[in-house]
């Protein structure tokens, strides 16, 4: 009963930032997009003093190096219609939006996806894979799943802990997360085709920071031995856009 009530409520969305930029990674790199950063993550609190604690508690490496700001300070609350309107005002003619975090599926629901679709948006999401679409995006009113149009998963836990039913793109941050650790989860990839051939859309992204050169070489070496994978290049950093 509690779960059903959560799905039905027109809950407020806590948003850290909304901005227009270029998608810097993956299949849509270079495409104008409106990014929506949602508050909160289930693997790290977002505060410096909890990095080691959260890493040990969740058995995840990401709290040690994550540099994303998704804490509640300076955030704003919206309902689904208000948030869709705010995204429309920022994006203007751009109808490609990316829901990110933190972990956006902690907040995203069917009401928000419907509101964005009604305003003509193609909705992409960046998730760590620990939240089920069935739990987050099921519409009790319509009795069906209303998910984002495109799902990019960057897992931060072992594959047995991943609840995401399917994804379109998989991004592993090396050296902490490697292809052999996610061989079963890779089978959840949704098929996307160009000219009759399936797009791999399996990415290895070097961890940024002091050891980026070594991480980059590792990603290159793995891809050269595993042609279904690609090296992810963060073009937004090369282009110096936010």
C-alpha positions in Angstrom: 0.0 0.0 0.0 2.8 2.4 0.8 4.5 1.7 -2.5 1.2 2.3 -4.4 0.7 5.6 -2.6 4.3 6.7 -3.5 3.6 6.0 -7.1 0.4 7.9 -7.2 1.4 11.0 -5.4 2.2 14.2 -7.3 5.5 14.5 -5.4 7.8 17.5 -5.4 11.1 17.1 -7.3 14.2 18.6 -5.6 16.4 20.0 -8.3 20.0 21.3 -7.9 20.4 22.8 -11.3 18.9 23.1 -14.8 21.2 24.2 -17.6 21.5 24.1 -21.4 24.7 22.7 -22.8 26.0 20.0 -25.1 25.8 16.3 -24.3 29.5 15.4 -23.8 29.4 11.6 -23.8 28.1 8.5 -25.5 25.9 8.2 -28.6 24.5 11.7 -28.4 27.8 13.5 -27.8 27.7 17.0 -29.3 24.0 17.3 -29.2 22.4 20.3 -27.5 20.7 19.2 -24.3 19.0 20.5 -21.2 20.5 18.8 -18.1 18.5 18.5 -14.9 20.6 17.6 -11.9 18.5 16.0 -9.2 19.3 16.1 -5.5 20.3 12.9 -3.7 22.2 9.7 -4.2 21.9 6.3 -2.6 25.6 5.6 -2.6 27.1 8.8 -1.3 25.7 11.7 0.8 27.6 14.3 -1.3 29.4 15.6 1.7 33.2 15.4 2.0 33.3 14.0 5.6 31.3 10.9 4.6 33.3 9.7 1.6 35.1 6.8 3.4 32.1 5.9 5.5 29.7 5.7 2.6 32.3 3.8 0.5 32.6 1.1 3.2 28.9 1.0 4.0 27.8 0.6 0.3 30.9 -1.3 -0.9 31.2 1.2 -3.7 34.3 3.1 -4.9 32.5 6.1 -6.3 32.2 8.0 -3.0 36.0 8.3 -2.9 36.3 10.2 -6.1 32.9 11.6 -7.2 33.0 15.3 -7.7 29.3 16.0 -8.5 27.4 18.5 -6.4 23.9 17.0 -5.7 23.3 18.0 -2.1 20.1 19.9 -1.1 21.8 23.3 -0.5 20.7 25.8 -3.1 18.1 23.4 -4.6 14.5 24.2 -5.6 11.3 22.2 -5.5 8.9 21.7 -8.4 6.0 19.5 -9.1 6.0 17.6 -12.5 4.3 20.3 -14.5 6.4 23.1 -13.0 9.6 21.2 -13.6 8.7 20.5 -17.3 7.9 24.2 -17.7 11.2 25.3 -16.2 13.1 22.9 -18.5 11.2 24.2 -21.5 12.1 27.8 -20.5 15.8 26.9 -20.3 15.9 24.7 -23.4 13.7 26.9 -25.6 13.9 25.0 -29.0 16.0 22.2 -27.6 13.8 19.2 -26.9 16.4 16.7 -25.6 16.8 16.6 -21.9 19.0 14.5 -19.6 17.9 13.7 -16.0 21.0 13.1 -13.9 22.1 13.3 -10.3 23.2 11.8 -7.9 20.7 9.1 -8.6 17.7 10.5 -10.5 15.5 7.4 -10.3 15.2 8.1 -6.6 12.9 11.0 -7.7 11.8 10.4 -11.3 8.3 9.0 -11.8 5.7 8.4 -14.5 4.1 11.9 -13.9 7.4 13.6 -14.7 8.1 11.6 -17.8 4.5 12.3 -19.0 4.9 16.0 -18.4 8.1 16.1 -20.3 6.7 14.1 -23.2 3.6 16.4 -23.4 6.1 19.2 -24.0 7.8 17.4 -26.8 11.0 16.2 -24.9 13.0 13.1 -25.7 14.0 12.1 -22.2 17.4 10.5 -21.4 18.5 9.5 -17.9 21.9 8.7 -16.3 21.5 6.1 -13.5 23.7 3.9 -11.4 21.3 0.9 -12.0 20.4 0.3 -8.4 16.7 1.5 -8.7 14.1 -0.5 -10.7 12.1 1.2 -13.4 9.1 -0.7 -12.2 9.3 0.9 -8.8 10.1 4.4 -10.1 8.2 4.8 -13.4 5.1 2.6 -13.1 1.8 4.6 -13.7 -0.9 3.2 -11.5 -3.4 5.5 -13.3 -2.6 4.0 -16.7 -1.5 0.6 -15.4 1.7 0.6 -17.5 5.4 1.6 -17.3 6.2 5.1 -18.5 10.0 5.1 -18.6 12.6 7.5 -20.0 13.2 7.2 -23.7 16.9 6.5 -23.3 18.8 5.0 -20.4 22.5 5.3 -19.7 23.7 3.1 -16.9 27.0 3.7 -15.1 27.0 1.0 -12.3 28.9 1.5 -9.1 28.0 -1.8 -7.4 28.5 -5.4 -8.3 26.1 -6.7 -10.9 24.1 -8.8 -8.4 23.0 -5.5 -6.7 21.7 -3.9 -9.9 17.9 -3.7 -10.2 17.6 -1.8 -13.5 15.6 -3.9 -15.9 17.3 -2.7 -19.1 19.5 0.1 -20.5 20.6 1.5 -23.8 24.2 2.5 -23.0 26.5 1.1 -20.4 29.4 3.2 -19.1 32.1 1.7 -16.8 34.5 3.9 -15.0 38.0 2.2 -15.2 40.0 1.0 -13.3 37.4 0.4 -10.6 34.7 -1.2 -12.8 35.7 -3.6 -15.6 33.8 -5.5 -18.3 34.3 -9.0 -16.8 32.6 -7.8 -13.7 29.4 -7.1 -15.6 29.1 -9.9 -18.1 25.6 -10.9 -17.0 24.3 -7.4 -16.7 25.4 -6.6 -20.2 22.7 -8.9 -21.4 20.1 -6.4 -20.3 21.1 -4.0 -23.0 18.2 -3.0 -25.2 18.9 -3.6 -28.9 19.4 -0.4 -31.0 20.3 -0.7 -34.7 21.8 1.5 -37.4 21.7 0.2 -41.0 20.8 -3.3 -39.7 23.7 -3.6 -37.3 23.3 -3.4 -33.5 25.1 -0.5 -31.8 27.4 -1.8 -29.1 27.1 1.3 -26.9 29.3 -0.2 -24.3 31.8 2.4 -23.0 34.9 2.4 -20.8 35.5 5.9 -19.3 38.9 6.6 -17.6 38.5 7.9 -14.1 39.4 11.5 -14.0 42.0 12.8 -11.6 45.6 12.2 -10.7 45.7 8.8 -12.4 43.8 9.7 -15.6 46.7 8.8 -17.9 47.1 5.3 -16.5 43.3 4.8 -16.5 43.1 6.0 -20.1 45.8 3.5 -21.2 44.0 0.7 -19.4 40.7 1.6 -21.2 42.5 1.7 -24.6 44.2 -1.7 -24.0 40.9 -3.3 -22.9 39.0 -2.0 -26.0 41.7 -3.1 -28.4 41.3 -6.7 -27.0 37.4 -6.4 -26.8 36.0 -4.8 -29.9 32.4 -4.7 -28.6 33.6 -1.9 -26.2 34.5 1.7 -26.9 36.6 4.3 -25.0 34.4 7.1 -23.7 35.8 10.6 -24.4 34.4 13.4 -22.3 34.0 15.9 -25.1 32.4 18.6 -22.9 35.7 18.9 -21.0 37.7 19.1 -24.3 35.3 21.8 -25.5 35.3 23.5 -22.1 31.6 23.6 -21.7 29.8 22.8 -18.4 
